[in-house]
Amino acid sequence: GGRYGGGGGPTLADIFGDQVAPFVGHWGCDMRTPFRGTILRLPLRTLTTARASEISSAVHDANDARGVLQLFRAVSSKALLFLRNVRRLDVSVDDTRLYSVHACGRGGGDHAYRLGGGGG
């Protein structure tokens, strides 16, 4: 993807304001200055919005999103094995942290992982 906002040029907020608006104000993100992390947004669609969507007609509700997050939690410690530059995964809904996975002991051959619970 492109890089924005680093050299005084337009920022993501300038170019894609309506798309990034849901992230502004969460986790210290303002979409105008560099953010150390990656934010993923799971799309939710009611039957009505799915029918009107030009992207997908699939219906996804909050229960579907919770299911995806539960599946991800089950494999998240293994995911860090393949993400060399990722040290921590934090999974939150809005501003409520559901869980965190931390890679410990990077640099050697052994990897240990710590899975933390919710708390915000």
C-alpha positions in Angstrom: 0.0 0.0 0.0 0.9 3.6 -0.2 2.5 5.7 2.5 0.9 8.9 3.4 1.7 11.9 5.7 5.4 11.3 6.3 6.8 14.1 4.2 4.3 16.9 4.6 2.1 15.7 1.8 -1.5 14.7 2.1 -2.5 12.3 5.0 -4.9 9.4 5.0 -7.3 11.7 6.7 -7.0 14.2 3.9 -7.5 11.6 1.1 -9.8 9.0 2.7 -11.5 11.0 5.4 -14.8 9.1 5.4 -13.0 5.7 5.3 -10.6 6.3 8.2 -13.0 8.4 10.4 -14.0 5.3 12.5 -10.4 4.9 13.6 -9.7 8.4 14.7 -9.5 8.9 18.4 -8.9 5.2 19.1 -5.6 3.8 20.4 -3.9 7.1 19.9 -4.6 7.1 16.2 -5.4 10.4 14.4 -4.6 9.3 10.8 -2.5 12.5 10.4 0.6 11.3 12.2 2.5 8.0 12.0 0.8 5.2 13.9 2.9 2.3 15.2 0.6 -0.6 14.4 -2.0 -1.9 12.1 -5.7 -1.5 12.6 -8.1 -4.0 11.0 -11.8 -3.3 10.7 -14.2 -6.2 10.3 -17.1 -5.2 8.1 -20.6 -5.8 9.5 -23.5 -5.9 7.1 -27.2 -6.3 7.8 -29.4 -7.9 5.2 -30.5 -4.5 4.0 -26.9 -3.1 3.7 -25.7 -6.4 2.1 -28.3 -6.2 -0.6 -27.4 -2.6 -1.3 -23.6 -3.2 -1.2 -21.5 -3.1 -4.4 -18.7 -4.9 -2.6 -20.4 -8.0 -1.2 -23.9 -9.3 -0.7 -22.8 -11.4 2.3 -24.4 -10.7 5.6 -22.1 -10.4 8.6 -23.3 -9.6 12.1 -21.7 -9.0 15.5 -21.9 -12.8 16.2 -19.9 -13.5 13.0 -17.2 -11.0 14.1 -17.0 -12.5 17.6 -16.6 -16.0 15.9 -13.7 -14.6 13.8 -12.0 -13.1 16.9 -12.4 -16.4 18.8 -10.8 -18.4 15.9 -8.0 -15.8 15.7 -7.4 -16.1 19.4 -7.0 -19.8 19.1 -4.2 -19.4 16.5 -2.7 -16.0 17.5 0.3 -17.3 19.3 1.2 -19.4 16.3 0.7 -16.5 14.0 3.5 -14.6 15.7 5.9 -17.3 14.5 5.4 -16.1 11.0 5.3 -12.4 11.7 9.0 -11.5 12.3 8.5 -7.8 13.0 5.3 -8.2 15.1 6.0 -8.4 18.8 2.5 -8.1 20.2 -1.1 -8.6 19.0 -3.8 -6.6 20.8 -7.4 -7.5 19.9 -9.9 -4.8 20.9 -13.5 -4.0 20.2 -13.9 -0.3 20.2 -11.6 0.7 23.1 -12.1 -2.5 25.1 -9.1 -4.9 24.9 -10.2 -8.5 24.6 -6.8 -10.1 24.7 -3.1 -9.6 23.9 -0.5 -12.0 22.7 3.2 -11.1 23.3 6.2 -12.7 21.7 8.9 -13.3 24.4 12.5 -14.2 23.8 12.8 -13.1 20.2 16.3 -13.4 18.8 17.0 -17.0 19.8 15.6 -20.2 18.5 13.0 -20.6 21.3 9.8 -18.7 21.3 7.5 -18.3 24.2 4.1 -16.6 24.1 2.0 -15.0 26.7 -1.7 -14.6 26.2 -3.4 -11.9 28.4 -7.0 -11.4 29.1 -9.2 -8.4 28.7 -8.9 -5.1 30.4 -8.6 -1.8 28.9 
